[in-house]
Amino acid sequence: MSSTTDKAKGYANEAAGKLRQGLGKVVGSHKMRAKGAAQELKGRTQVGTGKVKDAAKTGAKAVDKSLHK
């Protein structure tokens, strides 16, 4: 997956997780709140993965540029 795809899916999972947690709070479901928290964490991990991929690309380009002067 590309870094952009990772980040997009991550932000979507974060939002869905927060929504699920809120809904769980409203209806009094601890299970729904826990699933929402897990989904939000999954989203944060995906966003982080996308950011790491971006940093790796940037670093690789800098090294390549430095080697081919």
Secondary structure, 3 states (H helix, E strand, C coil): CCHHHHHHHHHHHHHHHHHHHHHHHHHCCHHHHHHHHHHHHHHHHHHHHHHHHHHHHHHHHHHHHHHCC
